[in-house]
Every structure is written in C-alpha cells, then in structure tokens.
Amino acid sequence: DGTYAETLKSHPEQHSRVEFDEFRAALAKLPPDQREALILVGASGFSYEEAAAICDCAVGTIKSRVNRARTRLSGLLSIEGTDDFGPDHATRAILSAGGRG
C-alpha cells in the first residue's frame, strides 16, 4: 500500500526552499546579458568559447559577464566564500570561480 515506502523518502527542509527562492530572486536582479552568460557557462556547462558563439560576442566579453554576475550574486546573497554555498551542484557551479574554457 506504499506506507513503508512513504516512511523512507525524505522531505526537503523549508530552509532549502527559502535559499532557492532567494537565489532565484537574486538571479533575476542581474542584467540579462550577465544572467545569460552565467547560466550558459555555470549551469549549462558550455565553455566560454561556446557561450561566446551563442551570444555572438567575444570570449573576453563572456568571461567579464560571468565574473560580474558571480560577483553581483555573491553580494546579493551575502556569500563570502565557498563554505557559504548550498549543497546543490548547480548552485555551486554557477557561483564558483570554475567553469570550462
């Protein structure tokens, strides 16, 4: 009847939901070009070169946009270092200084 299975699943904590909502709100505050570059490189996994081709701009422009977006998001979310990141892989990828390219 599913009763035992129901006891095995874990429910997300309310705290995580609030953090995700805060992240989405902060992401929405970025200029569209920075948000696009950040999502392409940080969340979608495109290289800087691939993102530049998609956005029809120079690779250096994409790198600048991603850097500005990460800096702005860090400020909006009061992030001081990687220890402040949530456990979510996509969130870490977007905000970390890494990225292909």
N, CA, C and O atoms as a DFTB+ gen file, in Angstrom:
404 C
 N C O
     1  1       0.802      -1.200       0.000
     2  2       0.000       0.000       0.000
     3  2       0.849       1.271       0.000
     4  3       0.298       2.371      -0.045
     5  1       2.165       1.146       0.048
     6  2       3.038       2.308      -0.032
     7  2       3.339       2.972       1.292
     8  3       4.063       3.967       1.329
     9  1       2.803       2.449       2.377
    10  2       3.015       3.074       3.681
    11  2       4.479       3.027       4.079
    12  3       5.035       4.029       4.528
    13  1       5.111       1.863       3.915
    14  2       6.524       1.743       4.274
    15  2       7.391       2.621       3.372
    16  3       8.307       3.288       3.854
    17  1       7.111       2.625       2.081
    18  2       7.879       3.449       1.147
    19  2       7.770       4.926       1.510
    20  3       8.742       5.672       1.384
    21  1       6.612       5.342       1.951
    22  2       6.407       6.735       2.345
    23  2       7.314       7.118       3.511
    24  3       7.762       8.262       3.594
    25  1       7.587       6.179       4.406
    26  2       8.444       6.484       5.552
    27  2       9.910       6.596       5.149
    28  3      10.702       7.190       5.880
    29  1      10.283       6.040       4.008
    30  2      11.675       6.049       3.576
    31  2      12.074       7.328       2.850
    32  3      13.243       7.714       2.874
    33  1      11.138       7.972       2.219
    34  2      11.515       9.165       1.466
    35  2      11.730      10.335       2.412
    36  3      11.067      10.458       3.442
    37  1      12.666      11.183       2.039
    38  2      12.936      12.344       2.881
    39  2      12.302      13.568       2.244
    40  3      12.308      13.726       1.023
    41  1      11.771      14.406       3.065
    42  2      11.141      15.628       2.599
    43  2      12.148      16.769       2.691
    44  3      12.875      16.865       3.680
    45  1      12.206      17.634       1.684
    46  2      13.146      18.751       1.745
    47  2      12.808      19.678       2.902
    48  3      11.646      19.863       3.264
    49  1      13.847      20.246       3.462
    50  2      13.635      21.166       4.560
    51  2      13.164      22.514       4.031
    52  3      13.520      22.912       2.922
    53  1      12.385      23.196       4.806
    54  2      11.880      24.513       4.426
    55  2      13.031      25.480       4.186
    56  3      12.944      26.342       3.311
    57  1      14.099      25.348       4.947
    58  2      15.254      26.231       4.835
    59  2      15.836      26.193       3.422
    60  3      16.187      27.236       2.871
    61  1      15.940      25.009       2.838
    62  2      16.478      24.871       1.485
    63  2      15.593      25.577       0.471
    64  3      16.090      26.194      -0.470
    65  1      14.308      25.490       0.657
    66  2      13.361      26.138      -0.254
    67  2      13.530      27.654      -0.205
    68  3      13.492      28.322      -1.239
    69  1      13.714      28.189       0.985
    70  2      13.905      29.628       1.138
    71  2      15.196      30.051       0.444
    72  3      15.218      31.068      -0.249
    73  1      16.270      29.284       0.620
    74  2      17.535      29.613      -0.024
    75  2      17.395      29.587      -1.544
    76  3      17.929      30.458      -2.230
    77  1      16.684      28.596      -2.071
    78  2      16.490      28.517      -3.511
    79  2      15.696      29.718      -4.012
    80  3      16.024      30.291      -5.051
    81  1      14.667      30.095      -3.286
    82  2      13.869      31.263      -3.670
    83  2      14.715      32.532      -3.645
    84  3      14.579      33.387      -4.520
    85  1      15.584      32.657      -2.648
    86  2      16.479      33.816      -2.571
    87  2      17.443      33.826      -3.755
    88  3      17.730      34.881      -4.320
    89  1      17.938      32.652      -4.123
    90  2      18.852      32.552      -5.257
    91  2      18.144      32.963      -6.547
    92  3      18.693      33.726      -7.342
    93  1      16.939      32.465      -6.754
    94  2      16.182      32.821      -7.962
    95  2      15.911      34.319      -8.016
    96  3      16.012      34.931      -9.079
    97  1      15.567      34.911      -6.879
    98  2      15.303      36.351      -6.837
    99  2      16.574      37.139      -7.150
   100  3      16.526      38.128      -7.881
   101  1      17.702      36.707      -6.604
   102  2      18.975      37.383      -6.871
   103  2      19.361      37.230      -8.339
   104  3      19.830      38.186      -8.958
   105  1      19.172      36.056      -8.893
   106  2      19.482      35.812     -10.303
   107  2      18.645      36.730     -11.196
   108  3      19.135      37.233     -12.207
   109  1      17.405      36.941     -10.827
   110  2      16.513      37.803     -11.609
   111  2      16.954      39.268     -11.582
   112  3      16.582      40.039     -12.466
   113  1      17.738      39.654     -10.584
   114  2      18.203      41.041     -10.470
   115  2      19.411      41.334     -11.355
   116  3      19.781      42.494     -11.536
   117  1      20.021      40.296     -11.901
   118  2      21.174      40.512     -12.776
   119  2      20.733      41.090     -14.110
   120  3      19.620      40.821     -14.564
   121  1      21.597      41.885     -14.749
   122  2      21.288      42.325     -16.109
   123  2      21.142      41.095     -17.016
   124  3      21.831      40.096     -16.811
   125  1      20.266      41.156     -17.998
   126  2      20.010      39.984     -18.846
   127  2      21.263      39.381     -19.488
   128  3      21.378      38.158     -19.574
   129  1      22.203      40.218     -19.941
   130  2      23.396      39.670     -20.586
   131  2      24.271      38.907     -19.595
   132  3      24.861      37.887     -19.951
   133  1      24.361      39.388     -18.360
   134  2      25.136      38.684     -17.339
   135  2      24.450      37.390     -16.921
   136  3      25.100      36.359     -16.751
   137  1      23.137      37.455     -16.759
   138  2      22.374      36.261     -16.375
   139  2      22.516      35.180     -17.443
   140  3      22.728      34.011     -17.123
   141  1      22.398      35.573     -18.710
   142  2      22.519      34.613     -19.803
   143  2      23.899      33.963     -19.809
   144  3      24.009      32.742     -19.924
   145  1      24.946      34.765     -19.686
   146  2      26.311      34.230     -19.692
   147  2      26.531      33.287     -18.515
   148  3      27.130      32.222     -18.668
   149  1      26.050      33.677     -17.355
   150  2      26.221      32.860     -16.156
   151  2      25.498      31.524     -16.284
   152  3      26.043      30.485     -15.913
   153  1      24.293      31.545     -16.800
   154  2      23.527      30.309     -16.960
   155  2      24.175      29.407     -18.009
   156  3      24.261      28.194     -17.818
   157  1      24.627      29.992     -19.107
   158  2      25.271      29.185     -20.147
   159  2      26.532      28.497     -19.630
   160  3      26.720      27.298     -19.836
   161  1      27.389      29.258     -18.960
   162  2      28.673      28.720     -18.505
   163  2      28.527      27.947     -17.198
   164  3      29.027      26.830     -17.071
   165  1      27.844      28.545     -16.232
   166  2      27.782      27.949     -14.901
   167  2      26.808      26.808     -14.758
   168  3      27.127      25.797     -14.132
   169  1      25.630      26.946     -15.324
   170  2      24.596      25.928     -15.122
   171  2      24.495      24.948     -16.283
   172  3      24.263      23.757     -16.074
   173  1      24.667      25.443     -17.500
   174  2      24.500      24.570     -18.666
   175  2      25.791      23.885     -19.086
   176  3      25.765      22.943     -19.878
   177  1      26.916      24.348     -18.563
   178  2      28.185      23.677     -18.820
   179  2      28.858      24.019     -20.136
   180  3      29.784      23.324     -20.553
   181  1      28.410      25.075     -20.795
   182  2      29.077      25.472     -22.030
   183  2      30.436      26.079     -21.699
   184  3      30.616      26.680     -20.640
   185  1      31.385      25.918     -22.609
   186  2      32.678      26.578     -22.440
   187  2      32.485      28.063     -22.715
   188  3      31.459      28.476     -23.257
   189  1      33.476      28.859     -22.340
   190  2      33.400      30.290     -22.630
   191  2      33.302      30.514     -24.141
   192  3      32.577      31.395     -24.603
   193  1      34.033      29.714     -24.892
   194  2      34.013      29.847     -26.348
   195  2      32.631      29.529     -26.921
   196  3      32.134      30.235     -27.799
   197  1      32.019      28.457     -26.413
   198  2      30.678      28.085     -26.876
   199  2      29.654      29.158     -26.503
   200  3      28.796      29.516     -27.310
   201  1      29.754      29.664     -25.280
   202  2      28.826      30.709     -24.838
   203  2      29.003      31.972     -25.671
   204  3      28.025      32.641     -26.006
   205  1      30.245      32.298     -26.005
   206  2      30.508      33.479     -26.837
   207  2      29.869      33.318     -28.215
   208  3      29.309      34.270     -28.760
   209  1      29.953      32.124     -28.769
   210  2      29.338      31.874     -30.075
   211  2      27.815      31.997     -29.988
   212  3      27.185      32.566     -30.879
   213  1      27.234      31.471     -28.928
   214  2      25.783      31.549     -28.739
   215  2      25.337      33.002     -28.598
   216  3      24.316      33.403     -29.157
   217  1      26.112      33.787     -27.846
   218  2      25.754      35.189     -27.584
   219  2      26.265      36.142     -28.658
   220  3      25.980      37.339     -28.623
   221  1      27.017      35.606     -29.608
   222  2      27.574      36.407     -30.698
   223  2      28.417      37.569     -30.169
   224  3      28.217      38.729     -30.531
   225  1      29.370      37.212     -29.295
   226  2      30.277      38.220     -28.752
   227  2      31.642      37.576     -28.519
   228  3      31.814      36.375     -28.731
   229  1      32.597      38.371     -28.088
   230  2      33.953      37.884     -27.852
   231  2      34.019      37.025     -26.585
   232  3      33.215      37.192     -25.667
   233  1      34.980      36.111     -26.550
   234  2      35.177      35.251     -25.382
   235  2      35.454      36.101     -24.144
   236  3      34.942      35.811     -23.063
   237  1      36.258      37.143     -24.298
   238  2      36.560      38.031     -23.175
   239  2      35.315      38.698     -22.611
   240  3      35.220      38.938     -21.408
   241  1      34.372      38.993     -23.477
   242  2      33.112      39.596     -23.036
   243  2      32.330      38.618     -22.170
   244  3      31.773      39.000     -21.141
   245  1      32.290      37.360     -22.586
   246  2      31.596      36.332     -21.794
   247  2      32.273      36.172     -20.442
   248  3      31.600      36.101     -19.413
   249  1      33.599      36.116     -20.438
   250  2      34.325      35.971     -19.169
   251  2      34.020      37.137     -18.236
   252  3      33.820      36.939     -17.038
   253  1      33.985      38.339     -18.777
   254  2      33.667      39.521     -17.966
   255  2      32.246      39.453     -17.425
   256  3      32.006      39.743     -16.253
   257  1      31.310      39.072     -18.280
   258  2      29.910      38.985     -17.850
   259  2      29.729      37.946     -16.750
   260  3      29.023      38.184     -15.770
   261  1      30.368      36.799     -16.916
   262  2      30.261      35.743     -15.905
   263  2      30.879      36.216     -14.593
   264  3      30.307      36.009     -13.524
   265  1      32.036      36.844     -14.674
   266  2      32.695      37.338     -13.466
   267  2      31.841      38.390     -12.758
   268  3      31.676      38.342     -11.539
   269  1      31.301      39.334     -13.519
   270  2      30.444      40.362     -12.919
   271  2      29.192      39.750     -12.305
   272  3      28.757      40.156     -11.227
   273  1      28.616      38.772     -12.995
   274  2      27.407      38.118     -12.485
   275  2      27.696      37.376     -11.182
   276  3      26.923      37.468     -10.229
   277  1      28.795      36.652     -11.141
   278  2      29.158      35.921      -9.913
   279  2      29.414      36.881      -8.760
   280  3      28.988      36.640      -7.630
   281  1      30.108      37.960      -9.055
   282  2      30.396      38.954      -8.019
   283  2      29.111      39.575      -7.495
   284  3      28.934      39.726      -6.287
   285  1      28.220      39.932      -8.400
   286  2      26.940      40.550      -8.012
   287  2      26.084      39.573      -7.211
   288  3      25.498      39.950      -6.196
   289  1      26.008      38.315      -7.664
   290  2      25.231      37.315      -6.927
   291  2      25.800      37.099      -5.530
   292  3      25.053      36.985      -4.558
   293  1      27.112      37.043      -5.437
   294  2      27.743      36.867      -4.126
   295  2      27.345      37.990      -3.181
   296  3      27.067      37.753      -2.006
   297  1      27.320      39.212      -3.700
   298  2      26.913      40.346      -2.879
   299  2      25.445      40.287      -2.496
   300  3      25.086      40.531      -1.344
   301  1      24.603      39.964      -3.459
   302  2      23.165      39.894      -3.192
   303  2      22.822      38.806      -2.179
   304  3      21.890      38.953      -1.388
   305  1      23.579      37.721      -2.211
   306  2      23.299      36.588      -1.327
   307  2      24.189      36.579      -0.089
   308  3      24.142      35.638       0.703
   309  1      24.997      37.616       0.081
   310  2      25.913      37.725       1.226
   311  2      26.829      36.514       1.334
   312  3      27.014      35.956       2.416
   313  1      27.397      36.117       0.206
   314  2      28.312      34.976       0.167
   315  2      29.736      35.498       0.269
   316  3      30.158      36.362      -0.499
   317  1      30.461      34.958       1.231
   318  2      31.834      35.394       1.432
   319  2      32.847      34.360       0.968
   320  3      34.010      34.696       0.747
   321  1      32.428      33.117       0.819
   322  2      33.331      32.062       0.385
   323  2      32.561      30.812       0.031
   324  3      31.339      30.767       0.172
   325  1      33.276      29.787      -0.434
   326  2      32.607      28.566      -0.875
   327  2      31.901      27.837       0.258
   328  3      30.991      27.048      -0.001
   329  1      32.287      28.074       1.496
   330  2      31.606      27.433       2.621
   331  2      30.170      27.924       2.774
   332  3      29.349      27.263       3.410
   333  1      29.867      29.084       2.191
   334  2      28.518      29.632       2.270
   335  2      27.582      29.055       1.211
   336  3      26.378      29.307       1.260
   337  1      28.106      28.287       0.255
   338  2      27.277      27.729      -0.814
   339  2      26.444      26.589      -0.284
   340  3      26.847      25.872       0.633
   341  1      25.278      26.433      -0.874
   342  2      24.427      25.309      -0.531
   343  2      24.969      24.034      -1.144
   344  3      25.912      24.071      -1.935
   345  1      24.379      22.910      -0.785
   346  2      24.859      21.628      -1.288
   347  2      24.469      21.357      -2.736
   348  3      24.946      20.390      -3.330
   349  1      23.622      22.181      -3.306
   350  2      23.129      21.976      -4.656
   351  2      24.249      22.146      -5.678
   352  3      24.925      23.175      -5.688
   353  1      24.452      21.148      -6.537
   354  2      25.538      21.165      -7.520
   355  2      25.414      22.338      -8.488
   356  3      26.410      22.997      -8.788
   357  1      24.229      22.603      -8.969
   358  2      24.047      23.699      -9.930
   359  2      24.376      25.041      -9.292
   360  3      24.984      25.901      -9.930
   361  1      23.980      25.222      -8.044
   362  2      24.286      26.470      -7.347
   363  2      25.784      26.629      -7.191
   364  3      26.322      27.711      -7.426
   365  1      26.465      25.560      -6.797
   366  2      27.922      25.623      -6.656
   367  2      28.584      25.933      -7.995
   368  3      29.515      26.736      -8.052
   369  1      28.121      25.312      -9.058
   370  2      28.721      25.516     -10.375
   371  2      28.563      26.955     -10.840
   372  3      29.491      27.538     -11.399
   373  1      27.400      27.521     -10.612
   374  2      27.142      28.883     -11.062
   375  2      27.990      29.890     -10.302
   376  3      28.535      30.819     -10.898
   377  1      28.104      29.714      -9.007
   378  2      28.774      30.711      -8.193
   379  2      30.271      30.494      -8.031
   380  3      30.987      31.415      -7.638
   381  1      30.750      29.309      -8.324
   382  2      32.174      29.054      -8.136
   383  2      32.989      29.746      -9.217
   384  3      32.455      30.137     -10.255
   385  1      34.239      29.889      -8.978
   386  2      35.116      30.552      -9.946
   387  2      35.500      29.624     -11.082
   388  3      36.199      30.041     -12.005
   389  1      35.062      28.385     -11.038
   390  2      35.408      27.412     -12.072
   391  2      34.642      27.638     -13.346
   392  3      34.070      28.705     -13.567
   393  1      34.636      26.649     -14.161
   394  2      33.973      26.729     -15.457
   395  2      34.931      26.278     -16.527
   396  3      36.145      26.427     -16.391
   397  1      34.398      25.738     -17.573
   398  2      35.250      25.270     -18.666
   399  2      35.647      26.446     -19.517
   400  3      34.898      27.415     -19.645
   401  1      36.803      26.365     -20.089
   402  2      37.196      27.384     -21.040
   403  2      38.391      28.055     -20.598
   404  3      38.880      28.957     -21.278
